[in-house]
Amino acid sequence: MVEAGAESSLPGTRIGLFGGTFDPVHFGHLRPAVEMAEQYALSTLYLLPNHRPAHRGPTGATTPMRIDMLRMAIGSAEHLAVDSREAERNKPTYTFDTLQEIKAEQPEATVLFFLGMDAFAEFDTWHNWEGVLELANLVVVNRPGAVHSEFSRHLVLRQQQACGEKIVNGQAGVIESCDVTQLAISATDVRRRIASNLSVRFLLPEQVSEYIAAKRLYRVNG
């Protein structure tokens, strides 16, 4: 569940959600997270590890290990915290369900859900995507080579007409885009390098690298 400094839901509180598999977490996740929290003046940006996404195969590390690495990675970083509720659900998990829980816990908070342009282009395939827009604002992170689908382009126009173009405290349904530092690091490549006995120094936090080595994660023969 939520860890580190849960908000009191005072008026003006802004919280963000940034999901991912984090298998393992690396600087390509962490640097954008810091910038998201800064750009949107968030009380807290919760990094939300998935349990096991249906569109991917099994993770290389167990769910508890991925949560452990994420906790190590953020350490005492200001405005960053881990919310492990999705990872700990032993069933299919949906963003809409998570947002319902969060709004019940923090009803006065303005919620910002961050997702990449590639994911937003397929937003119409998400479970109850209309319900998501009733609970949160979407911040679409621009990524090189990722472009709108016809659906997502029209959805932005619709929401701008209905809700405006900028997120105001207390509202939901706004769709904004943002730019953050894009580091060309992928978890897939990190795992490949470890399996090939190549260095991953400066790709991820040293504590995480040491944990991976100690647990012999991502190695072909374990």
ABEGO torsion letter per residue (X at the ends): XBBEGBBAGBBGBBBBBBBEAGOBBBAAAAAAAAAAAAAAGBABBBBBBBABBAABBBBABBAAAAAAAAAAAAEABBGBBBBAAAAABBBBBBAAAAAAAAAAABAABBBBBBBBAAAAAAAAABBGAAAAAAABBBBBBBBBGBBBBAAAAAAAAAAAAAAEABBBBGBBGBBBBBBBBBBBBBAAAAAAAAAAGBBABGABBAAAAAAAAAAGBGBAAX
